[in-house]
């Protein structure tokens, strides 16, 4: 297949007019959902219910319901936390960092992935609270001068986590909402239902599509993008500090911050592709979220997956190079010990299968990419599980060695978090525009000023 | 296509460029040889600092070329030749590395059989840290870089005449293969030349640390030359502030990236407080080194961060020129800070010497002379590149 490098790729295909775009994007909100939608919703909300039951049992009986033991004090809870925080990275990367880098293709997927960011942070936020075993005391994590003069320990990375994740959630939500304002106005102007009109009017904050509105909007959007960029990188950095600031072999490693961030973007993109593959089909948005978009996302998956692979190699090499026996032992134990199966699931899913994306044919094949991204999701969950459990399960003294066996409550909470996530995603697709209506119009063929300038100037 | 041809005329750089380069090289060589005669121990370290600085620009520039192809970027196409010309210094690494090979015993404690013998840690490492394997690695890495340099630039130059798009496609393939190769080779370079100076120290992020600095200073070299060349009419006339803005953004991004990586490394070592790791930072705090360490934070992060933060700064030609020279100097300081404390490992009182500062003259002289030679032979703008028109049309 020959490409013409002298031309940029068309972002929106099928010669869609502005009105076509509005109609295509607003269609899920204007029409009644079909049976399949309710089947899907029933399935995800059942999973959610299972999770609610398991969490309730945990609250009632305590975390003895889980498989956690001595020496494995952290297991599924923190694994799930890190997994979901990781998923939350794609949205802001796409909406903020790609915005700062002026990647116009982001417009088609930014809204949807930002929504996934917010839902993933919600899922993640559950775990630090429930893993303490006394969730009713979580308020003490907020630093305020209470009557007991009790302050959180500011030198603890677990407290940094609270600050990082909650700040990230607030900024992501604001960023998402600001982007939604012009779209709310568009929806307000086109809806015929009175109730909807009232709701849309409320959220559009009196937006009139005027020049002044846009001027303010673009400034705010730029500033929020600038703020969100260091934030998104800091969140997973702080999560990596939870492990790396300790002196535990396998956790204490200086590469952890960038390694975790790369892994987070990797897993986030994989989750976004997983959902986009269905979403663009179900809502007939193939002309807006084109194969070129998926192709580019798969390239980023390949890049970040290889970065993660680089980190695996570095960790393994340096553990040998360091000459520290405990470091060497942990590395060997990970790869060939009782959890070797998990380690090799992690390595193959994260660093080997994504290598298929070197080939354009596989990057543009829906079945191949779907299988790969699902494997990446699995692999990234296992990565956190392997990091956490293998460093803990064999303590420095062989008398403190053990194994971790998850219970059905552990699994139910994990599945429950998936239920929560996908329930929220499903509800979102029917209530808000899944593609940024206002921005996508700016990248339609003919909307760019270069098309006028090209022949006249210089 | 007429627009491309009307905006660019190939001409040689003025004679003063080769004069400056030649003078720097001659003075540097004289003083450098004197340095080796006076104090070969110190001179080996000082030479290594400049060698890594030179290597950073040479291979970092090749990385920038590969990055453009891999990312299918168009705004940087009008500048690409500048990076290609800087990368043209890569073959000289094969010669410039020779003085270091003769001085491995000055630089690396692990190269002394007597020192390693009886030390369990070093004996265990000796499968990797031994002089023959070290030299094989170094040469193999340079040859790998040369292979990609030759292939990519050959296609790029051929395209000036043929305008064949297939060459772009070939270079994209070469570039995407080069990027992982570069990741691994630059990591090994960091470990072999810098980390192993302190044979017992280790840090998993170290390769990324050097990578951040390498790309940063290559961007600065590119920005400075691009603006200078454009001002004097050697580049395409359609290049404008918007293009510089992108360069400024990238320099800013890598300032932040370096800060992030440097902080991660320091913070985790500090927090872990394990003696096998902290001693490396202690060395850079003892004696007068704490002033250099603090200076590095200010000059490597704070000044360029705020100096390049605003939109105005990134489109201000004067500011960009100043910051790019600043960045080049600071990258040298960074290499100095990484390498020189190794030589004072036995006596805490470290003092500067004139020898520390003579080798940059040699290497900067070489960079200028090679660049000049390339500019004589080849176009400074890739006139046959299909993305050139897109790149020239680029605006914010």
Interface residues (C-beta under 8 A of the other chain):
Chain A: X2 X3 X4 X5 X6 X7 X8 X100 X102 X230 X233 X237 X241 X244 X245 X246 X247 X252 X253 X254 X255 X256 X257 X258 X306 X310 X311 X314 X315 X318 X321 X322 X323 X324 X358 X449 X450 X453 X454 X458
Chain B: X3 X7 X72 X74 X120 X121 X122 X124 X125 X128 X165 X168 X169 X176 X180 X183 X184 X187 X191 X200 X202 X203 X204 X205 X206 X207 X208 X237 X238 X249 X256 X260 X261 X264 X265 X267 X268 X269 X271 X272 X273 X274 X276 X386 X387 X389 X390 X392 X393 X395 X396
